[in-house]
């Protein structure tokens, strides 16, 4: 599942990289732009020994239905969090920033300008033009963006349905401008048994990092 202001096209490199490994994909879609929404569900015809993996970026794990997450054998959290807004001074500043972003969603032009700035911060230190195509290229569903921005602000715990017994890989971006260090530390504390991969000199969008190959290697090691 993609994160806030993204869409399902971000998984194209992942699908291409695993087409010879027998992976079957379902890509969630929130419908922030012109792509229709899609709620992933586990196919009923999966063999009993199938490894069920949920991969989510940023807010993405919080957007997966709890019953889908609950049935996962493994979960990969890419530049994600439990509480996005930490309970401290940095959290107060972040909450004010989110309120400002929400106000920009009242107007289509201002919304696109706000998203352009957000995406530049998500890409940093890489260039924003390296990001995959997203909903900002067409007409925006500003209502849905606002609703999920509210969800982002109010996240206070692990994604609902995260199974206790699942193997978890946490991938952190060392130079993340979106998820603050306090929130990353809180996620580690909430998942003490998770494996953690810290990617130095890497931004929130995890561009130019080899993260696809790294996650594939981890998932294949679980078979």
N, C-alpha and C positions, 0 to 999 in steps of 0.2 A: 504494500500500500504506500502510495506517494504521500508527501506531507502537504502542509498548507501552501496554497498558491501553485502547486505542481499538478501534474496529471500523469496518466498511465503510460505515456510515451517515454518516460524516463527509464523504463525497464527494458527497452529494446536491446541495449548492449548486453544485458544479462541473459535475455532469451537467446540471442545469437551465440553467446559464449557457452550455453548449456545444451544446444540443440542436439549434440552428439552424445550427451550423457543420459538421455532418457528422462530428463526433467519435464514435467507437465506444469504449465504456468496458468494462473489466473491473476490478472492485474486489476486491483480495485481502482475505481474511478469515482471521484467525488463530484465531477461535473461543474467545476469552477468556470469552465469555458464552454466550448461548443461540442465537446465529447459527452455523450450520454453517461449518466451514472451507472456504475456496476458494483454490486455487492458480491464479493467472492464467497463461495461455499465449497466444501469438500465434495467431489463427485461420489455418488453412491457406489460406483463400480471399482473403487480403489481396492487393490489386493490388500489383505490383512497386514502384510509385511512392508507396506509402503511407508516411507519416511515422510512425514507431513511437516513442512517447514513454512513458517510465516516470516517474511522479510519486510520490514517497514522502515521508512526514513522519517526522522523528525517526529511530527505529530502522527504519522501514519499508523503506528501500532495502536494508538488510541482511537483510530477510526475503523478498525476491524471489529466486526461483531463479536461479542464475548464468546458466543458458542463456537465460532470458528477458531478463535485463539485458544480456547480451552482444549480443543482437539489436537493441537499441534504437538509434535514430538520435540521440535526445536524452534527457537525464535532468534532472529537476528535483528538487533536494534541499531540502526545506522544513525549516528548523530542525534540520538533521541534523548528522552528524559522521563522522569516520573512527574515531578512538579516543574513546569516550565518557569514559573515565577517563584524564586526562592523567598523565604520569609525574612528579609533583611533589607538594608538600605539599597543594595543593588536591585532587589525585587521591587521596591517602590519606584525606582527609576524606570524599570522595565514595564511595570504596569501602566505608568503614564505614557510611555512610548506606544504601548498597544492601544490605549485609548485614542491617541492621536492617529494611529493607523486606521482605527475603526471609523473615525470622523471623515477620513479621506474617501471612504467607501460610499459616501452620500452622492458623489459625483463621478461619472465614468472617467472623465479626463484626469481628475485628481487621483482616482483609484489606480489608473495605469501608471501615473507618475510615481505613486507610492510603491507599487509593485516593482517598478524598474529599480528603485533604490533598494528595496528589500532583496531582490535577486542579486544585485551587485554585491551586497553584503554577504549573501549566501555563497556566492562564488569565490569571494576573496580568500586567499591571495591570487587565485586564478582569475582570468578575464571572464566577464559575464557572458561574452559571446560564445563561450565554450559550453554553456548550459544547453540542455536539450530544449526543443520547442515546448512551450507551455501555454496555458490558457490566456496569458496576457496578449497573445497574438490576435485574438478575436474578441468577440463580445463577451463581457464578463457576467457571471451570475453573482452579483455583488451581495445578494441576500445570503447565498450559501457561504460565500467567503466571510461575511460578517458572523454568521452562526458558528463557523469553525474557528474564527479568531476568538470568539467568546469562549469556546471550548478550550482553546490553547491557553487562554488566560486563567481559566479555572482548574486546569489539570493539577491535582494535588497528590496523586499516587500512581502506582503502576497501572498499565492498561488493564481494563476490566477483562477478566477471563484468563489472564496470563497463568498458565498451568505451573504449579509448584514443581512438578517432576520434570519439566522440559529442560533440555540443554539450552543455554542462552549464551549468545555472543554479543558483546557490547562493543561497537566500533565508535571510538571517539575521534573528533577532529581537533587537533592541537591548537589551531588558530581559528576556532569557531567563533564567528561574530553574532550568531543567532542564539545558540544555547550557551548560557554563561557558565563559567567554571563551577560555580556553586551548585548549579543544577546537575552538571555532570557528576560531581562528587556525591550528590544525593542519590543519583541513580545507582552508582557503585555500591553505596551503603544499603540500598534497598534490595540489591541482588548480590550478596556477598559471594555466592558460588558461581557467578557468571564468569566466563572468560572475557578478558578485556584486551582489545587491540587499540592502542593509541597511535594514531597517524600524525606524526609531527609535521609542522609547516603545511597543514591541510585545513581547508575551510569547510563550512557546513555542508556544501554540496558534494564534497568528497571527489572533486575533479582531479584528474591526472594523478591518481594515487595507487592504481592497481587493486582497488578495493574489490572489484568484481572477482578477480582471480583468487584473492585472499578468502573471500567468503565461500566461493565454490570449494576451495580446498578444505575449509573447515566443515562444510556440510558433507562432502564426500567422505571425510574421516569418520563420520557418525554411522555410515552404512554398516 
